[in-house]
């Protein structure tokens, strides 16, 4: 706002207009990246091992893996999670045991 006998501001704010404009030029590349990621995820699930799935302390104990060793061999540990069903516990213990057998140290 101009007050009294000051100069009329003539600044223009068009210096970095590229950072303020959204373009969709990366859409085809993003589409391919998402498609490849979905394909890899389906392949990992078909192998029966979900590397990102955190296991409970009870599951680790049943599989014979200590909670301090688990992260070093690539097993995520979630101490807050609880097993709600016996079938789920048994399935995860079986998964851990097969992973432990396939593990090459």
N, CA, C and O atoms as a GROMACS GRO file, in nm:
protein
  420
    1UNK      N    1   0.084  -0.118   0.000
    1UNK     CA    2   0.000   0.000   0.000
    1UNK      C    3   0.088   0.124   0.000
    1UNK      O    4   0.185   0.131   0.075
    2UNK      N    5   0.055   0.219  -0.083
    2UNK     CA    6   0.135   0.341  -0.098
    2UNK      C    7   0.087   0.445   0.003
    2UNK      O    8  -0.032   0.473   0.015
    3UNK      N    9   0.184   0.501   0.076
    3UNK     CA   10   0.151   0.607   0.172
    3UNK      C   11   0.237   0.729   0.142
    3UNK      O   12   0.355   0.717   0.112
    4UNK      N   13   0.178   0.842   0.149
    4UNK     CA   14   0.244   0.972   0.137
    4UNK      C   15   0.314   0.986   0.002
    4UNK      O   16   0.255   0.954  -0.102
    5UNK      N   17   0.437   1.035   0.001
    5UNK     CA   18   0.504   1.068  -0.123
    5UNK      C   19   0.608   0.962  -0.162
    5UNK      O   20   0.712   0.994  -0.218
    6UNK      N   21   0.579   0.838  -0.132
    6UNK     CA   22   0.676   0.732  -0.162
    6UNK      C   23   0.663   0.686  -0.307
    6UNK      O   24   0.568   0.719  -0.377
    7UNK      N   25   0.762   0.607  -0.348
    7UNK     CA   26   0.763   0.556  -0.482
    7UNK      C   27   0.656   0.447  -0.498
    7UNK      O   28   0.633   0.370  -0.405
    8UNK      N   29   0.593   0.439  -0.614
    8UNK     CA   30   0.495   0.335  -0.642
    8UNK      C   31   0.570   0.205  -0.663
    8UNK      O   32   0.660   0.198  -0.747
    9UNK      N   33   0.536   0.101  -0.587
    9UNK     CA   34   0.610  -0.025  -0.601
    9UNK      C   35   0.587  -0.086  -0.739
    9UNK      O   36   0.473  -0.099  -0.784
   10UNK      N   37   0.694  -0.124  -0.804
   10UNK     CA   38   0.683  -0.182  -0.937
   10UNK      C   39   0.747  -0.318  -0.946
   10UNK      O   40   0.790  -0.361  -1.053
   11UNK      N   41   0.756  -0.389  -0.832
   11UNK     CA   42   0.819  -0.520  -0.836
   11UNK      C   43   0.734  -0.616  -0.917
   11UNK      O   44   0.612  -0.606  -0.921
   12UNK      N   45   0.800  -0.706  -0.980
   12UNK     CA   46   0.727  -0.814  -1.047
   12UNK      C   47   0.774  -0.944  -0.985
   12UNK      O   48   0.892  -0.962  -0.956
   13UNK      N   49   0.680  -1.035  -0.964
   13UNK     CA   50   0.708  -1.161  -0.895
   13UNK      C   51   0.704  -1.276  -0.995
   13UNK      O   52   0.636  -1.376  -0.973
   14UNK      N   53   0.777  -1.260  -1.104
   14UNK     CA   54   0.777  -1.364  -1.206
   14UNK      C   55   0.915  -1.427  -1.219
   14UNK      O   56   0.947  -1.486  -1.322
   15UNK      N   57   0.996  -1.415  -1.116
   15UNK     CA   58   1.134  -1.459  -1.127
   15UNK      C   59   1.146  -1.611  -1.133
   15UNK      O   60   1.221  -1.664  -1.214
   16UNK      N   61   1.071  -1.682  -1.047
   16UNK     CA   62   1.082  -1.827  -1.041
   16UNK      C   63   0.946  -1.890  -1.066
   16UNK      O   64   0.894  -1.963  -0.982
   17UNK      N   65   0.889  -1.860  -1.179
   17UNK     CA   66   0.754  -1.907  -1.206
   17UNK      C   67   0.748  -2.057  -1.226
   17UNK      O   68   0.643  -2.118  -1.208
   18UNK      N   69   0.862  -2.120  -1.264
   18UNK     CA   70   0.861  -2.264  -1.288
   18UNK      C   71   0.830  -2.343  -1.161
   18UNK      O   72   0.769  -2.449  -1.167
   19UNK      N   73   0.872  -2.291  -1.046
   19UNK     CA   74   0.849  -2.363  -0.920
   19UNK      C   75   0.704  -2.352  -0.875
   19UNK      O   76   0.660  -2.430  -0.790
   20UNK      N   77   0.629  -2.258  -0.929
   20UNK     CA   78   0.490  -2.240  -0.888
   20UNK      C   79   0.390  -2.308  -0.982
   20UNK      O   80   0.271  -2.310  -0.954
   21UNK      N   81   0.439  -2.362  -1.094
   21UNK     CA   82   0.351  -2.420  -1.193
   21UNK      C   83   0.358  -2.571  -1.184
   21UNK      O   84   0.467  -2.628  -1.182
   22UNK      N   85   0.243  -2.637  -1.177
   22UNK     CA   86   0.238  -2.784  -1.175
   22UNK      C   87   0.213  -2.832  -1.317
   22UNK      O   88   0.118  -2.790  -1.383
   23UNK      N   89   0.300  -2.921  -1.363
   23UNK     CA   90   0.280  -2.979  -1.495
   23UNK      C   91   0.266  -3.130  -1.480
   23UNK      O   92   0.311  -3.186  -1.379
   24UNK      N   93   0.208  -3.193  -1.574
   24UNK     CA   94   0.189  -3.338  -1.569
   24UNK      C   95   0.283  -3.412  -1.660
   24UNK      O   96   0.251  -3.520  -1.709
   25UNK      N   97   0.401  -3.354  -1.684
   25UNK     CA   98   0.494  -3.415  -1.779
   25UNK      C   99   0.554  -3.546  -1.727
   25UNK      O  100   0.601  -3.628  -1.805
   26UNK      N  101   0.552  -3.564  -1.592
   26UNK     CA  102   0.612  -3.686  -1.536
   26UNK      C  103   0.509  -3.798  -1.521
   26UNK      O  104   0.540  -3.902  -1.464
   27UNK      N  105   0.388  -3.777  -1.572
   27UNK     CA  106   0.282  -3.877  -1.554
   27UNK      C  107   0.314  -4.011  -1.621
   27UNK      O  108   0.292  -4.115  -1.557
   28UNK      N  109   0.364  -4.016  -1.744
   28UNK     CA  110   0.393  -4.146  -1.804
   28UNK      C  111   0.501  -4.224  -1.729
   28UNK      O  112   0.491  -4.345  -1.713
   29UNK      N  113   0.604  -4.153  -1.683
   29UNK     CA  114   0.710  -4.219  -1.607
   29UNK      C  115   0.660  -4.272  -1.474
   29UNK      O  116   0.698  -4.381  -1.432
   30UNK      N  117   0.576  -4.194  -1.407
   30UNK     CA  118   0.520  -4.235  -1.279
   30UNK      C  119   0.430  -4.358  -1.295
   30UNK      O  120   0.427  -4.447  -1.210
   31UNK      N  121   0.357  -4.359  -1.408
   31UNK     CA  122   0.269  -4.473  -1.437
   31UNK      C  123   0.350  -4.601  -1.453
   31UNK      O  124   0.312  -4.705  -1.400
   32UNK      N  125   0.462  -4.592  -1.524
   32UNK     CA  126   0.547  -4.710  -1.542
   32UNK      C  127   0.609  -4.754  -1.411
   32UNK      O  128   0.616  -4.874  -1.383
   33UNK      N  129   0.653  -4.658  -1.329
   33UNK     CA  130   0.714  -4.691  -1.201
   33UNK      C  131   0.615  -4.762  -1.110
   33UNK      O  132   0.651  -4.858  -1.042
   34UNK      N  133   0.490  -4.714  -1.108
   34UNK     CA  134   0.386  -4.778  -1.025
   34UNK      C  135   0.357  -4.920  -1.074
   34UNK      O  136   0.340  -5.011  -0.994
   35UNK      N  137   0.352  -4.937  -1.206
   35UNK     CA  138   0.322  -5.068  -1.263
   35UNK      C  139   0.431  -5.168  -1.228
   35UNK      O  140   0.402  -5.282  -1.192
   36UNK      N  141   0.557  -5.127  -1.239
   36UNK     CA  142   0.668  -5.215  -1.206
   36UNK      C  143   0.669  -5.248  -1.057
   36UNK      O  144   0.696  -5.362  -1.019
   37UNK      N  145   0.638  -5.150  -0.972
   37UNK     CA  146   0.635  -5.173  -0.827
   37UNK      C  147   0.524  -5.272  -0.791
   37UNK      O  148   0.543  -5.357  -0.704
   38UNK      N  149   0.408  -5.262  -0.859
   38UNK     CA  150   0.299  -5.358  -0.834
   38UNK      C  151   0.341  -5.498  -0.875
   38UNK      O  152   0.311  -5.595  -0.806
   39UNK      N  153   0.410  -5.508  -0.988
   39UNK     CA  154   0.454  -5.638  -1.038
   39UNK      C  155   0.553  -5.703  -0.940
   39UNK      O  156   0.542  -5.822  -0.912
   40UNK      N  157   0.647  -5.626  -0.888
   40UNK     CA  158   0.745  -5.677  -0.792
   40UNK      C  159   0.677  -5.719  -0.663
   40UNK      O  160   0.713  -5.821  -0.605
   41UNK      N  161   0.579  -5.642  -0.618
   41UNK     CA  162   0.506  -5.674  -0.496
   41UNK      C  163   0.431  -5.806  -0.510
   41UNK      O  164   0.430  -5.888  -0.418
   42UNK      N  165   0.368  -5.827  -0.624
   42UNK     CA  166   0.295  -5.952  -0.647
   42UNK      C  167   0.392  -6.070  -0.650
   42UNK      O  168   0.360  -6.177  -0.597
   43UNK      N  169   0.509  -6.053  -0.708
   43UNK     CA  170   0.609  -6.159  -0.711
   43UNK      C  171   0.655  -6.194  -0.570
   43UNK      O  172   0.670  -6.312  -0.538
   44UNK      N  173   0.679  -6.092  -0.486
   44UNK     CA  174   0.723  -6.118  -0.349
   44UNK      C  175   0.616  -6.190  -0.268
   44UNK      O  176   0.648  -6.277  -0.188
   45UNK      N  177   0.489  -6.153  -0.289
   45UNK     CA  178   0.381  -6.218  -0.215
   45UNK      C  179   0.364  -6.363  -0.260
   45UNK      O  180   0.327  -6.448  -0.180
   46UNK      N  181   0.391  -6.390  -0.387
   46UNK     CA  182   0.374  -6.527  -0.434
   46UNK      C  183   0.483  -6.619  -0.379
   46UNK      O  184   0.463  -6.741  -0.372
   47UNK      N  185   0.596  -6.563  -0.339
   47UNK     CA  186   0.702  -6.643  -0.279
   47UNK      C  187   0.668  -6.683  -0.136
   47UNK      O  188   0.728  -6.776  -0.082
   48UNK      N  189   0.574  -6.614  -0.075
   48UNK     CA  190   0.533  -6.649   0.060
   48UNK      C  191   0.609  -6.575   0.168
   48UNK      O  192   0.590  -6.603   0.286
   49UNK      N  193   0.693  -6.482   0.133
   49UNK     CA  194   0.770  -6.406   0.232
   49UNK      C  195   0.747  -6.258   0.210
   49UNK      O  196   0.780  -6.203   0.105
   50UNK      N  197   0.691  -6.193   0.311
   50UNK     CA  198   0.673  -6.049   0.306
   50UNK      C  199   0.783  -5.987   0.390
   50UNK      O  200   0.777  -5.993   0.513
   51UNK      N  201   0.883  -5.929   0.328
   51UNK     CA  202   0.997  -5.876   0.399
   51UNK      C  203   0.965  -5.759   0.489
   51UNK      O  204   1.038  -5.734   0.584
   52UNK      N  205   0.857  -5.688   0.462
   52UNK     CA  206   0.825  -5.571   0.542
   52UNK      C  207   0.730  -5.601   0.657
   52UNK      O  208   0.697  -5.511   0.734
   53UNK      N  209   0.686  -5.723   0.669
   53UNK     CA  210   0.589  -5.757   0.773
   53UNK      C  211   0.659  -5.766   0.909
   53UNK      O  212   0.751  -5.846   0.924
   54UNK      N  213   0.617  -5.687   1.007
   54UNK     CA  214   0.678  -5.698   1.140
   54UNK      C  215   0.616  -5.814   1.218
   54UNK      O  216   0.495  -5.838   1.211
   55UNK      N  217   0.699  -5.883   1.293
   55UNK     CA  218   0.654  -5.997   1.370
   55UNK      C  219   0.651  -5.963   1.518
   55UNK      O  220   0.726  -5.877   1.564
   56UNK      N  221   0.564  -6.031   1.594
   56UNK     CA  222   0.554  -6.007   1.737
   56UNK      C  223   0.664  -6.083   1.810
   56UNK      O  224   0.729  -6.172   1.754
   57UNK      N  225   0.685  -6.045   1.935
   57UNK     CA  226   0.786  -6.112   2.016
   57UNK      C  227   0.748  -6.257   2.042
   57UNK      O  228   0.835  -6.344   2.051
   58UNK      N  229   0.618  -6.283   2.054
   58UNK     CA  230   0.570  -6.420   2.076
   58UNK      C  231   0.601  -6.509   1.956
   58UNK      O  232   0.640  -6.624   1.972
   59UNK      N  233   0.582  -6.455   1.835
   59UNK     CA  234   0.612  -6.532   1.714
   59UNK      C  235   0.761  -6.562   1.702
   59UNK      O  236   0.800  -6.672   1.665
   60UNK      N  237   0.843  -6.462   1.736
   60UNK     CA  238   0.987  -6.483   1.730
   60UNK      C  239   1.031  -6.589   1.830
   60UNK      O  240   1.115  -6.674   1.800
   61UNK      N  241   0.973  -6.584   1.951
   61UNK     CA  242   1.008  -6.681   2.055
   61UNK      C  243   0.969  -6.822   2.013
   61UNK      O  244   1.044  -6.917   2.035
   62UNK      N  245   0.850  -6.836   1.952
   62UNK     CA  246   0.804  -6.968   1.907
   62UNK      C  247   0.892  -7.022   1.793
   62UNK      O  248   0.908  -7.143   1.780
   63UNK      N  249   0.947  -6.932   1.713
   63UNK     CA  250   1.032  -6.974   1.601
   63UNK      C  251   1.176  -6.995   1.645
   63UNK      O  252   1.258  -7.046   1.568
   64UNK      N  253   1.209  -6.956   1.769
   64UNK     CA  254   1.344  -6.976   1.820
   64UNK      C  255   1.442  -6.870   1.775
   64UNK      O  256   1.561  -6.898   1.758
   65UNK      N  257   1.394  -6.747   1.757
   65UNK     CA  258   1.479  -6.636   1.716
   65UNK      C  259   1.474  -6.530   1.825
   65UNK      O  260   1.366  -6.493   1.870
   66UNK      N  261   1.590  -6.481   1.868
   66UNK     CA  262   1.589  -6.380   1.974
   66UNK      C  263   1.554  -6.243   1.914
   66UNK      O  264   1.575  -6.219   1.795
   67UNK      N  265   1.501  -6.156   1.999
   67UNK     CA  266   1.455  -6.026   1.948
   67UNK      C  267   1.571  -5.934   1.910
   67UNK      O  268   1.551  -5.839   1.834
   68UNK      N  269   1.691  -5.960   1.960
   68UNK     CA  270   1.807  -5.878   1.924
   68UNK      C  271   1.872  -5.927   1.795
   68UNK      O  272   1.934  -5.849   1.724
   69UNK      N  273   1.858  -6.055   1.766
   69UNK     CA  274   1.917  -6.111   1.644
   69UNK      C  275   1.828  -6.085   1.523
   69UNK      O  276   1.878  -6.072   1.410
   70UNK      N  277   1.697  -6.076   1.546
   70UNK     CA  278   1.600  -6.065   1.435
   70UNK      C  279   1.630  -5.949   1.340
   70UNK      O  280   1.633  -5.971   1.219
   71UNK      N  281   1.652  -5.824   1.388
   71UNK     CA  282   1.680  -5.716   1.292
   71UNK      C  283   1.808  -5.737   1.212
   71UNK      O  284   1.818  -5.689   1.100
   72UNK      N  285   1.904  -5.807   1.270
   72UNK     CA  286   2.031  -5.825   1.199
   72UNK      C  287   2.019  -5.924   1.083
   72UNK      O  288   2.102  -5.923   0.992
   73UNK      N  289   1.916  -6.009   1.086
   73UNK     CA  290   1.898  -6.104   0.974
   73UNK      C  291   1.781  -6.063   0.884
   73UNK      O  292   1.737  -6.141   0.800
   74UNK      N  293   1.732  -5.941   0.902
   74UNK     CA  294   1.631  -5.887   0.810
   74UNK      C  295   1.488  -5.911   0.849
   74UNK      O  296   1.400  -5.911   0.764
   75UNK      N  297   1.462  -5.934   0.978
   75UNK     CA  298   1.325  -5.956   1.025
   75UNK      C  299   1.282  -5.834   1.107
   75UNK      O  300   1.350  -5.796   1.203
   76UNK      N  301   1.170  -5.775   1.070
   76UNK     CA  302   1.120  -5.659   1.142
   76UNK      C  303   1.046  -5.706   1.267
   76UNK      O  304   0.973  -5.806   1.264
   77UNK      N  305   1.065  -5.634   1.379
   77UNK     CA  306   1.004  -5.670   1.506
   77UNK      C  307   0.911  -5.557   1.549
   77UNK      O  308   0.951  -5.440   1.549
   78UNK      N  309   0.788  -5.593   1.586
   78UNK     CA  310   0.692  -5.495   1.637
   78UNK      C  311   0.648  -5.540   1.776
   78UNK      O  312   0.571  -5.634   1.790
   79UNK      N  313   0.699  -5.470   1.879
   79UNK     CA  314   0.669  -5.511   2.016
   79UNK      C  315   0.530  -5.469   2.059
   79UNK      O  316   0.481  -5.514   2.162
   80UNK      N  317   0.463  -5.382   1.982
   80UNK     CA  318   0.329  -5.336   2.020
   80UNK      C  319   0.219  -5.427   1.967
   80UNK      O  320   0.109  -5.429   2.021
   81UNK      N  321   0.248  -5.503   1.860
   81UNK     CA  322   0.147  -5.586   1.798
   81UNK      C  323   0.116  -5.708   1.883
   81UNK      O  324   0.205  -5.761   1.951
   82UNK      N  325  -0.010  -5.753   1.881
   82UNK     CA  326  -0.050  -5.872   1.955
   82UNK      C  327  -0.115  -5.971   1.861
   82UNK      O  328  -0.179  -5.933   1.764
   83UNK      N  329  -0.097  -6.098   1.892
   83UNK     CA  330  -0.160  -6.202   1.811
   83UNK      C  331  -0.304  -6.219   1.857
   83UNK      O  332  -0.330  -6.242   1.975
   84UNK      N  333  -0.397  -6.209   1.764
   84UNK     CA  334  -0.538  -6.220   1.799
   84UNK      C  335  -0.592  -6.361   1.774
   84UNK      O  336  -0.697  -6.398   1.827
   85UNK      N  337  -0.522  -6.437   1.692
   85UNK     CA  338  -0.570  -6.573   1.664
   85UNK      C  339  -0.453  -6.671   1.665
   85UNK      O  340  -0.340  -6.636   1.631
   86UNK      N  341  -0.483  -6.792   1.704
   86UNK     CA  342  -0.381  -6.895   1.710
   86UNK      C  343  -0.336  -6.935   1.570
   86UNK      O  344  -0.219  -6.967   1.548
   87UNK      N  345  -0.430  -6.934   1.474
   87UNK     CA  346  -0.395  -6.971   1.337
   87UNK      C  347  -0.295  -6.871   1.276
   87UNK      O  348  -0.201  -6.909   1.207
   88UNK      N  349  -0.319  -6.742   1.304
   88UNK     CA  350  -0.227  -6.640   1.253
   88UNK      C  351  -0.089  -6.654   1.314
   88UNK      O  352   0.012  -6.636   1.246
   89UNK      N  353  -0.084  -6.686   1.444
   89UNK     CA  354   0.043  -6.707   1.511
   89UNK      C  355   0.118  -6.824   1.450
   89UNK      O  356   0.238  -6.815   1.423
   90UNK      N  357   0.047  -6.934   1.428
   90UNK     CA  358   0.110  -7.054   1.370
   90UNK      C  359   0.159  -7.028   1.228
   90UNK      O  360   0.267  -7.073   1.189
   91UNK      N  361   0.080  -6.954   1.151
   91UNK     CA  362   0.120  -6.923   1.012
   91UNK      C  363   0.247  -6.839   1.010
   91UNK      O  364   0.337  -6.863   0.930
   92UNK      N  365   0.254  -6.739   1.098
   92UNK     CA  366   0.372  -6.653   1.102
   92UNK      C  367   0.495  -6.727   1.154
   92UNK      O  368   0.606  -6.704   1.107
   93UNK      N  369   0.475  -6.816   1.251
   93UNK     CA  370   0.586  -6.896   1.303
   93UNK      C  371   0.639  -6.987   1.192
   93UNK      O  372   0.761  -7.003   1.176
   94UNK      N  373   0.549  -7.046   1.115
   94UNK     CA  374   0.591  -7.132   1.002
   94UNK      C  375   0.668  -7.050   0.899
   94UNK      O  376   0.768  -7.097   0.845
   95UNK      N  377   0.621  -6.929   0.873
   95UNK     CA  378   0.688  -6.840   0.779
   95UNK      C  379   0.828  -6.806   0.827
   95UNK      O  380   0.923  -6.804   0.748
   96UNK      N  381   0.842  -6.778   0.956
   96UNK     CA  382   0.973  -6.747   1.013
   96UNK      C  383   1.066  -6.867   1.008
   96UNK      O  384   1.186  -6.852   0.981
   97UNK      N  385   1.014  -6.985   1.033
   97UNK     CA  386   1.097  -7.104   1.030
   97UNK      C  387   1.148  -7.134   0.889
   97UNK      O  388   1.263  -7.172   0.871
   98UNK      N  389   1.061  -7.118   0.790
   98UNK     CA  390   1.106  -7.140   0.651
   98UNK      C  391   1.209  -7.035   0.611
   98UNK      O  392   1.305  -7.066   0.539
   99UNK      N  393   1.190  -6.912   0.657
   99UNK     CA  394   1.286  -6.805   0.627
   99UNK      C  395   1.420  -6.837   0.692
   99UNK      O  396   1.526  -6.816   0.632
  100UNK      N  397   1.416  -6.888   0.816
  100UNK     CA  398   1.537  -6.921   0.888
  100UNK      C  399   1.613  -7.036   0.820
  100UNK      O  400   1.736  -7.036   0.818
  101UNK      N  401   1.541  -7.132   0.764
  101UNK     CA  402   1.605  -7.243   0.694
  101UNK      C  403   1.670  -7.197   0.562
  101UNK      O  404   1.776  -7.246   0.524
  102UNK      N  405   1.605  -7.102   0.494
  102UNK     CA  406   1.658  -7.054   0.366
  102UNK      C  407   1.769  -6.952   0.383
  102UNK      O  408   1.838  -6.919   0.288
  103UNK      N  409   1.786  -6.902   0.506
  103UNK     CA  410   1.882  -6.795   0.531
  103UNK      C  411   2.025  -6.848   0.518
  103UNK      O  412   2.058  -6.953   0.572
  104UNK      N  413   2.108  -6.775   0.447
  104UNK     CA  414   2.248  -6.811   0.432
  104UNK      C  415   2.330  -6.706   0.508
  104UNK      O  416   2.332  -6.589   0.472
  105UNK      N  417   2.397  -6.753   0.612
  105UNK     CA  418   2.474  -6.659   0.696
  105UNK      C  419   2.621  -6.668   0.662
  105UNK      O  420   2.702  -6.597   0.721
   0.00000   0.00000   0.00000
